[in-house]
Amino acid sequence: MNPATTAELDQFASPPRANLLNVARAMLRPGRIGLRSIGRDVLIARYAKPQSRYLPLMGTRVHYTDEGAANAEGTLLLIHGFGASLHTWDGVLPQLTRRYRVIRLDLPPFGITGPLRDAQGRPRTMELPLYRDFIDAFVDTLGLSKLTLIGNSLGGMVSWDFAVRHPGRVEKLVLIDSAGFPMQLPIYIDLFNHLAVRLTSPWMLPEGIIRAATRDVYGDPSRVSEPTLRRYTDFFYAEGARQAIGKMVPKFRFDDVDTSGLAAIGVPTLILWGQRDRWIPPAHAGEFARRIPGATLRTYPALGHIPMEEDPVRVGTDLCAFLDEGRTTSCLAETTSQENRP
């Protein structure tokens, strides 16, 4: 299996990026400068769901939810991207839970879950091999023998990598603006490659940076609500999160990610992509579609890097149409009952 080549690096044009002037403006904008850290108990009080569960795993308590139809026709595992949380799926969840068991989680070091920690309590450095160990352990602990994976951004890479490694356990695959091919890091992530930022960010990081980064992942930044901005900011200020992110980003490289296994994915695959994605080049959508046999590609001209959050009704409709293929009932049917799992 071979990593991506230099030719692949040249093949994909970078998406429009926020320039350094915009970043500087965000840093200097009046307001909070990040001299705070939010404890997990506070985050739980603010952002836990009625269905929230906690799984002790690999030095942390993984925050996840397990919901859906009592007579579920399959299990979906929803995996978010860098800096996000399971809340990014809130808008599409009502459609999906009509017919399916839906599990979503906060990937470490994000959301309520926070960092994985070593025996000394220090945040571990998140790289693809560690994400492999983590997601395998999570799936095995929950006893999920067959599932459909739906992943966005970093979560998309975790998803397709799982499908490559465990072909017999995956029923269907959905990649939404997925990572995996060589690319320039978005400038708001690349900041952590600078030593000064890594050293100071655990105790000081201007809130304007986090808010600007959150707006940047929407095709239309004006659609980001104030509660959404507050949630992303609070999770970034979570205890230990910035320290873990500072350790993670310097290892956050895609040049040596092995994409040759994509050709061996033999399950129905749907690729969804916002054409205004400023974080991962939209050209990557076509490359995923070309490499995964029989994959279906659908793009959204007006949406950005997290289309399921920006326009959940439209994305949820497309997800249901794909998931329902070959089934006698639909998760779009308004008359179908919805019940939470105990």
C-alpha positions in Angstrom: 0.0 0.0 0.0 1.4 3.3 -1.0 1.0 6.8 0.4 -0.2 9.7 -1.7 2.4 10.8 -4.3 3.9 14.2 -5.1 1.9 14.2 -8.3 -1.2 14.0 -6.1 0.0 17.0 -4.2 0.1 19.0 -7.4 -3.1 17.6 -8.7 -5.4 19.3 -6.2 -5.8 23.0 -6.2 -6.2 24.5 -2.7 -9.5 26.0 -1.7 -9.8 29.8 -1.1 -8.1 30.4 2.3 -8.5 33.0 4.9 -5.5 35.3 4.6 -3.2 36.4 7.4 -4.8 39.8 7.6 -8.2 38.2 8.4 -6.6 36.1 11.0 -4.8 39.1 12.5 -8.1 41.0 12.6 -9.8 38.1 14.4 -7.0 38.1 17.0 -7.2 41.8 17.6 -11.0 42.1 17.6 -12.2 43.5 21.0 -13.5 40.8 23.3 -12.3 37.8 25.2 -8.7 36.7 24.6 -9.2 33.2 25.9 -7.8 33.5 29.5 -10.0 30.7 30.7 -10.5 26.9 30.7 -13.9 25.3 31.0 -14.3 22.1 33.1 -16.0 19.0 31.9 -18.8 19.3 34.5 -19.7 22.7 33.1 -19.7 21.4 29.5 -21.9 18.5 30.5 -24.3 20.9 32.2 -24.4 23.1 29.1 -24.2 20.6 26.2 -25.1 17.1 27.3 -28.2 15.6 25.6 -31.0 13.8 27.4 -29.7 10.7 25.6 -26.0 11.3 26.5 -24.0 8.3 27.6 -20.4 8.0 28.8 -18.0 5.1 28.0 -14.7 4.8 29.9 -12.2 4.1 27.2 -8.4 4.7 26.7 -8.0 7.2 29.5 -11.1 9.3 29.0 -14.9 9.1 29.2 -16.3 9.1 25.7 -19.4 11.1 25.2 -21.9 9.5 22.8 -25.6 9.1 22.2 -27.5 6.0 21.0 -30.9 6.8 19.6 -33.4 5.7 17.0 -36.3 3.5 16.0 -37.1 0.5 18.2 -37.4 -1.6 15.0 -34.3 -0.2 13.5 -33.3 -1.5 10.0 -29.6 -0.8 10.6 -27.1 1.0 12.7 -25.5 4.3 11.7 -22.3 5.6 13.3 -21.9 9.4 12.7 -18.3 10.8 13.1 -17.7 14.5 13.1 -14.6 16.5 12.0 -11.8 18.6 13.5 -13.0 20.9 16.2 -16.6 19.8 16.1 -18.7 17.5 18.2 -21.7 15.2 17.9 -23.9 18.3 17.9 -22.9 18.9 14.3 -25.5 16.1 13.4 -28.4 17.7 15.3 -30.2 18.8 12.2 -30.2 15.5 10.3 -30.9 13.3 13.3 -34.7 13.5 13.3 -34.8 12.1 9.7 -32.3 9.3 10.4 -33.8 8.1 13.7 -37.1 7.3 12.0 -35.8 4.1 10.6 -32.3 3.6 12.0 -30.4 3.2 15.2 -28.1 6.2 15.2 -24.9 6.4 17.3 -22.8 9.6 17.4 -19.8 10.4 19.5 -17.4 13.2 20.4 -14.1 12.2 18.9 -11.1 12.9 21.2 -9.8 15.5 21.9 -13.0 17.4 21.1 -16.4 18.0 22.6 -17.3 16.7 26.0 -15.0 13.6 25.5 -11.8 15.7 25.5 -8.3 14.2 25.2 -7.2 10.7 25.5 -4.6 10.5 28.3 -1.6 8.4 29.1 -0.8 6.7 32.4 0.6 10.0 33.8 -2.6 11.9 32.8 -1.0 13.8 29.9 -3.0 14.3 26.7 -2.0 11.8 24.0 -1.0 12.9 20.5 -3.9 12.1 18.1 -2.7 10.6 14.8 -4.4 8.2 12.4 -3.0 5.0 14.1 -4.3 6.2 17.4 -7.7 7.1 15.9 -7.8 3.6 14.4 -7.2 2.0 17.9 -9.8 4.3 19.4 -12.6 3.8 16.9 -12.0 0.0 16.8 -12.2 -0.1 20.6 -15.4 2.1 20.6 -17.1 -0.1 18.0 -16.1 -3.3 19.7 -17.1 -2.2 23.2 -20.6 -1.4 21.9 -20.8 -4.7 20.1 -21.4 -3.3 16.7 -20.9 -6.1 14.3 -22.4 -4.4 11.2 -22.8 -0.7 10.7 -23.1 2.2 8.2 -20.4 4.9 8.6 -21.2 8.6 8.0 -18.1 10.8 8.5 -17.3 14.4 7.9 -13.8 15.9 7.4 -11.5 14.1 9.8 -14.4 11.8 10.7 -14.6 11.0 7.0 -11.0 9.8 7.0 -11.6 7.7 10.1 -14.7 6.2 8.4 -13.2 5.3 5.1 -10.1 3.9 6.8 -12.3 1.7 9.0 -14.2 0.5 5.8 -10.8 -0.4 4.2 -9.6 -2.3 7.3 -12.9 -4.0 8.2 -14.8 -4.6 4.9 -17.0 -7.3 6.5 -18.4 -5.0 9.2 -19.5 -2.1 7.0 -22.8 -2.0 5.2 -22.7 1.4 3.6 -20.4 4.4 3.6 -21.0 8.1 3.4 -18.2 10.7 3.1 -19.0 14.3 3.7 -16.2 16.7 2.7 -13.8 14.0 3.8 -10.1 14.3 4.6 -7.5 11.9 3.2 -5.6 13.4 0.2 -2.7 15.8 0.4 -3.7 19.4 1.1 -2.7 22.6 2.8 -4.0 22.8 6.3 -6.7 25.5 6.7 -4.9 28.6 8.1 -6.9 28.4 11.4 -5.5 24.9 12.0 -2.1 25.7 10.6 -1.7 28.3 13.3 -0.8 25.5 15.7 2.2 24.6 13.7 3.8 27.8 15.0 5.7 27.2 18.3 4.5 30.5 19.8 0.8 29.6 19.3 1.4 26.1 20.7 3.1 27.5 23.8 0.5 30.2 24.5 -2.8 28.7 23.3 -3.4 26.4 26.4 -3.8 29.5 28.5 -4.6 32.3 25.9 -6.3 32.0 22.5 -8.5 34.9 21.3 -12.1 34.0 20.9 -12.2 35.9 17.7 -10.0 33.2 16.1 -12.4 30.4 17.0 -15.4 32.4 15.8 -13.7 33.3 12.5 -12.8 29.6 12.0 -16.4 28.5 12.7 -17.7 31.0 10.2 -15.1 29.9 7.6 -16.5 26.3 7.4 -19.9 27.6 6.3 -20.5 28.4 2.7 -22.4 31.4 3.9 -20.8 32.6 7.1 -23.9 34.7 8.0 -25.8 31.5 8.6 -23.8 30.6 11.7 -26.0 31.2 14.7 -24.8 32.7 18.0 -25.5 29.5 19.9 -23.4 27.6 17.4 -20.5 30.0 17.8 -20.8 29.8 21.5 -20.7 26.0 21.5 -17.7 25.7 19.2 -15.9 28.3 21.4 -16.7 26.6 24.7 -15.5 23.2 23.4 -12.3 24.8 22.2 -11.8 26.3 25.7 -12.5 22.9 27.3 -10.0 21.8 29.9 -7.0 20.2 28.1 -8.4 20.6 24.6 -6.0 23.3 23.4 -3.0 21.5 24.8 -4.1 18.3 23.0 -4.8 20.2 19.7 -1.3 21.8 19.9 0.2 18.3 20.1 -2.0 17.0 17.4 -1.7 19.5 14.6 2.1 19.2 13.9 1.4 15.5 13.2 -1.7 16.4 11.2 -0.3 15.6 7.7 -1.9 13.8 4.8 1.1 13.4 2.5 1.7 9.9 3.8 -1.9 8.8 4.3 -2.4 5.5 2.4 -5.3 6.0 0.0 -4.6 2.9 -2.2 -7.2 0.9 -0.1 -10.0 3.1 -1.4 -10.1 0.9 -4.5 -11.0 -2.1 -2.4 -14.1 -0.6 -0.8 -16.9 -2.8 -2.0 -19.9 -1.3 -0.2 -22.4 1.3 -1.6 -20.7 4.7 -1.0 -22.2 8.2 -1.2 -19.9 11.3 -1.4 -21.4 14.6 -0.4 -19.5 17.8 -0.8 -20.1 21.6 -0.4 -18.6 23.4 -3.4 -17.8 26.4 -1.2 -15.6 24.3 1.0 -12.7 26.5 2.0 -11.0 23.8 4.1 -10.7 20.8 1.8 -10.5 21.3 -2.0 -13.8 20.3 -3.7 -11.6 18.6 -6.3 -11.1 15.9 -3.7 -14.8 14.9 -4.0 -14.2 13.7 -7.6 -11.1 11.9 -6.6 -12.9 9.9 -3.9 -15.6 9.1 -6.4 -13.0 8.0 -9.0 -11.2 5.7 -6.6 -14.1 4.1 -4.8 -15.8 1.7 -7.1 -19.4 2.6 -7.9 -19.5 5.6 -5.6 -22.2 8.2 -6.0 -21.2 11.9 -5.9 -23.6 14.8 -5.0 -22.4 18.4 -4.6 -24.0 21.5 -3.1 -23.0 24.7 -4.9 -23.9 27.1 -2.0 -22.7 25.0 1.0 -19.3 24.8 2.7 -17.3 22.3 4.7 -20.1 21.0 7.0 -23.1 20.9 4.7 -25.1 18.7 7.1 -25.0 21.5 9.7 -25.5 24.4 7.3 -28.5 22.8 5.4 -29.6 19.7 7.4 -33.0 19.2 5.6 -31.4 19.0 2.2 -28.5 16.8 3.4 -30.8 14.6 5.5 -33.0 14.0 2.5 -30.1 12.9 0.4 -28.8 10.7 3.3 -32.2 9.0 3.6 -32.6 8.4 -0.1 -29.2 6.7 -0.1 -29.7 4.7 3.1 -33.2 3.5 2.0 -32.1 2.1 -1.3 -33.1 -1.6 -1.4 -35.4 -1.2 1.7 -39.2 -1.4 1.7 -39.6 1.6 4.0 -38.1 5.1 4.1 -36.7 7.2 6.9 -38.4 10.1 5.1 -41.9 8.7 5.8 -43.7 11.2 8.1 -46.1 8.5 9.3 -43.3 6.2 10.6 -43.1 6.2 14.4 -39.9 7.3 16.1 -38.8 6.0 19.5 -35.7 6.5 21.5 -33.7 3.4 22.5 -33.6 2.7 26.2 
